[in-house]
Amino acid sequence: MIKITENTPGRTALVDGRTCLYFSGFSYLGMHSSHAFRDLLAVGIGRFGSVYPSSRISNLQLKLYEETEHALAVLLHQQSAVCFSSGYLAAQAAVTHAATKGEVLFAPGTHPALQYPGALVPVGQWNDWITTVVEMVNKGADDQYVIVSDGVNPLTATINDFEALRQIEKKVTVLIDDSHGVGILGEKGEGIISILPDNPALHYLITASMAKAFSLEGGFVAGHAADIAAIRRLPLFTASTPIIPAYAYTFLHAAGAYATARKRLKDLIIEFKRLNTGITGIHHPHQLPMFVLEDKKEKENVYTYLLSRDTFISSFAYPDPLGQRIHRVILSALHTHTDLNILSTQLAQFYPSV
């Protein structure tokens, strides 16, 4: 059941005239509700206005974009990076370029942003797929295949395990969408790249939305300098409106705020997992801010149950709106220890203990 609100949710959300604890959305670091972060955004708007009124390939370039792309490349330990106005657009540019490198092998559940019309996305288990792909690549020629996958599956709270790629013996491009990992995973928020196998045969290309952890509408692709240079020649880059400059400015100046929020989020994840030890029906395989909830057939829907107690969780089908609803608790750095205790008590009342 869809609810309508008149305010952007933060730690709480206004639902049917009631203030509910909000455990949904994807603002993992909670920056969109941070006064310090908003102040930085206001400074950026005051200095650069609401839009940069020119193409990224015009004969007058904004230095801010070069600085932002350099910072992203450094964060992800890559040679170069390029920014876009959205994560979806960045992913489309990345896969458009990657497809010129060989036959594209999509992982099961690959996000629609990484797909192109007619893409053959298999079904099945991700771990089985990666094993099959390694065998296929090793039997082929160098640069014959392109591997495409998400780094994190936020619907199952899973960090995909790319360790099998260490066995690859042929040169291959690996394109990964890290929208739900960058800003969260790694010591400095570098994302999935911090745990990817180091193999000289692998040619990584990382794309991500900046809206998730960084709370800024935009996206980027990071990788080898030659790949990024080629992406800059695509119409998806040359003919698109650039990222709002105030967003780029805010990203460059919010590193401290991001680091503080990331540490707090990690502490909250550990605490919430501890609070729910022994409660069945709560799945949390990795240290991510998403906790997947089962429905109990003998009870009412867990979403309805919690909402009746002024707690709002994520509960909808995605990416197919006609698919099965997925119930999740999503933590953000905005939550308090009291919030976690309240929700944990409610879940203990709904689910049986072992």
N, C-alpha and C positions, 0 to 999 in steps of 0.2 A: 504494500500500500504506500503510494507516494504521499509525502507530506510537503506542504509549502511553508516556507519561512520568509520573513521580511528582513532578516539580518544575517550577515555572514557568521556562521558558527565559529566558535573558538573552543574554549574549554567547555562551554555550555552552548546550547542552541534553544531557540524559542520554537516550540512545537505545539500547535493547537492552543496557544496562549499560555503554555506551561514552560517553565525553564527546566530543561533536561540536561543531565550530564551527556556530553557528546563524545562518543567513541567511534567516529566514522571519518570519512574524508581521507586526504593524503597530505595534509600539512604536518609532516612528521616532526619537524623542528619547531612548529608553531610560530614561525616568523611573521606570518600575516597578521597576528594579533599583538606583536611586540611593539611597544611604543618607540623603543630605540630604533628598531628596523624601519618603522613608519617615518621616523624623523629623517633617516638617511634617504628614504624614497622621496620625501618632500624636498630635501636639498637637491637631489638629482633632478626633480621636476623643475625646481626653480632655476637651476643652472642650464639645463638642456631642453626644457620644454617637454611637450607630450609626444613628439615624434621627430625623427631625423628626416627632413623632407627631401631625400635624395636616394638614389640607388646605391647599393654597395659597390658598384663598378663605375660610378660617376667619376668625374675628374676632380672632385673635392671630397676627400675622405675624412671621416671623424676619427681622431686618434684614439678615442675611448674604446672603440671596437677592437682595435689592434691590441690594446692593453688587456682587455677582457679575454680575448682569445689566447693571448700569451699566458694569462693566469690559469685558464682552464687546461692548457697543454701541460703546464707545470704540475697542476694538481693531479692530473691523470698520468703523469710520467710519459707523455707522448711528445713527438717532435713538433706537432702543430695542431691547431683546432680552428673551427669556424662556427660562428653563431648564426642562429635563425630566430625568427619571431615566435616559433612554437616548437615543441618537441616532436609533434607529428610531422611537421615540415622537415625537420632535421633528419628524422628517421627515413622519410621518403627519399631525401637526397642521398643518404648513405646507402640505401639498398639499390637505388638507381645506379649509383657508381659501382657498387660491389658486383652487381649483375654483369658488368662488363668484364669481370675477372674470371668467370667460369660458370659452371652449372651451379645454381643456387640450391643448397640443401637446407630447407627450413626445418626447424625443430617443432615438435608437437606443441600446440598452444602459442605459437609465435604471435605477438601482439599485432593487430591489424595495421598499426603504423609502420611496421617493418615489411608488410606485404605489398605486392603490386598486383594489378589485375591478372587473374589466371594463375596466381601463385598456388603451387601444390604443397599444402601444409598437411603433413601426416597426422594420424591419430595414434594413440598408444602412449606408452610410458617414456618419459624423457630419458631416463637412464639407459633403457634398452636402445633408444634411438642413437645416443652418443656413441655407444659401442659399435653399432652398425656403421655409423658414419666414419669412424676411425679406420675400420677395415676397408671401406670403400675408397677413402682418400689414399691410403697406402698402396692400394692396387692400381690407382690411376697415375696420370702424369702430373708433374709439377704444375701448379696454378690451374688445374683442371676444375677444381671445385671451390665453392664459397659456402662456408658454414654460417647460418644465421639463427640466432636464438636470443631470448630474453636472458638477462643475468639473474633476475629475481622474479619469481612468480608470486605476486602479492595476493593472489586468490587462494593459494595453498600455504602461504607463509614459508616458501621454500627458496633457499639460495641454490641455484643449479650448480652441480658439481662438474666442473670442466677438467678435472684432473686427468681424464682419459686422453685429453688432447696432447698430453706429454708424450704419448706413444706415436704421434704422427711423424712420419718420415719424409713426406713430400711437402713442398711449399703450398700453403693454403691461406686464403683470407678468412678471417673469423670476425664476423660482424655481430656485435652484442648490443642490445638495448638495455641500458643500465638505469632507466628512469627511477626505479624504486630501490636502487642501491647506492647511487652516487649521493654524497652528502651525509650518508649514514654509515656505510661499511668502511672499514679501514681506519687507521689511526687519525688521518686528517680529512676523512670523508671522501677519499679518492674512489671509493666504490669497489666494484667487482674486480677491477684491475689489480687490486692488492692481493687477491688470492688466485689469479689466473696462472696457469703453469708457464714457466719460462722455457720456451722452446724456440730455437732459431728458425725453425720451419714455419712458425706461426706468424701471421701478419695481422695484428689486431686492429680493428676499427670500432671505436666505442661511440655510441650515440645515446643521448638522454634528454629528457625534459628537465627544465630547471624549475618547473612549477611544484614538483613534489616536495623535496627537502628544502629547496632554496626559496620557495614561495614567490617566484618570479616567472611571469609568462615568457617563455623562451625555450630554446633548445640548442644543442651543439653536437658536433661530430669531432672526435679527436683521433689522431692516428699518425701514420707516416706522412711526412711533408708532401710527397708526391700524390698521395691519395687526397689530401686536403686541397692541394692545388687543383686537382681534377674536379673536385666537388665545387670549387669556386667558379668553375667554368660552366656548370650546369644552369639551365634556365630556372630551376627550382631555387637557386641562389641569386642569380643575376636579375631575375624578374620579380623577386619578392621584396616586400617591405622589410627593412631591417628590424631587429629587436629594438624596443623602445629604449632610447639611450639612458633614461633615468634608471631602468632596470639593470643595465650593464654597470652603471655607476654604483648602485646599491650593492650588487654582487661583489664588486671590488673592495668595498669598504665594510662589509659585514662579516669578514672572516672570524673575528673574535666572537661575535654573537652566535655564529654558526657553531663554533667549537664548544661554547658553553652549553648551548641547547643540545648538541649531540651527546655530550657527556651526561647531561641530565636524562635524556631519553634512554640511554643505555642502562642507567641506574634504575629507571622506572620499569624497563622491560624485565630486568633481573628480579625486581621486587614483586611484580605482578605474577611472574611465573612461580615464585616461591609461595605467594599467597594461595595459589590454586593447585599446589601439590596435592595429589590424591583425588582430585575431582575429575571424573571421567567426562568425556564429551568436549574437552578443550584441547585442541591440537596446536602445538607450537614447536615444530622440529628444529628451528634455527633461531638465532638471536635477532629476530626482526620485530618491528612494532605491531605485527598483525597476529592475532590469535583466532583460529578458525573454530567455529562452534557447530556442534551437531544438533540436529533436531531430534527430539524424543517423541516417537509416534504416540506414546500413551499420554503425552502432555501437550499443552498448547504450544504454538510456535514460540521459539526462544526470543525472537525479535518482539513479538506482541507482549510476551511476559515481561520483558525488561522495560518496554515502553510504558506499560501500565504502572511501572515503579519509577517513572521519570528518568529513565536511562535510554538513550538513543544509540543504537549500534548500526553498523553497515549491514544492509540486507537487501540485495537486489541481484538480478541475473546480469552477468557481464562476460564477454562483450555482446553476446546475443541476448537482447531484452526478453526474448521468449524462452530462454533456457531456464535451468534450475537456479533458484535463488541461493546465494551464498551468504551465510551469516558470519560476520567477523567483528571482533573487537579490535579497534585500531587505536593505539596509544599515540600521544604526541607529548612533546616536552612541556606543553601547557598544563598537563594534568598534575594533580597534587596527590600526596600519599593518602589523604582522606578519600579522594575520588576512587582510587584503586581499592581501598578497603570496602567502600560501599558496593562497588561492582562485584568484587570477589564474594561478598556476603550474598548478594543476589544470585550469583551463579551457583554457589553452594546450595542454595535453596531449590534451584531448578534441576541441577544435575545430582545424581547419586554419587557418593564417595566410595572409593575402593576399600 
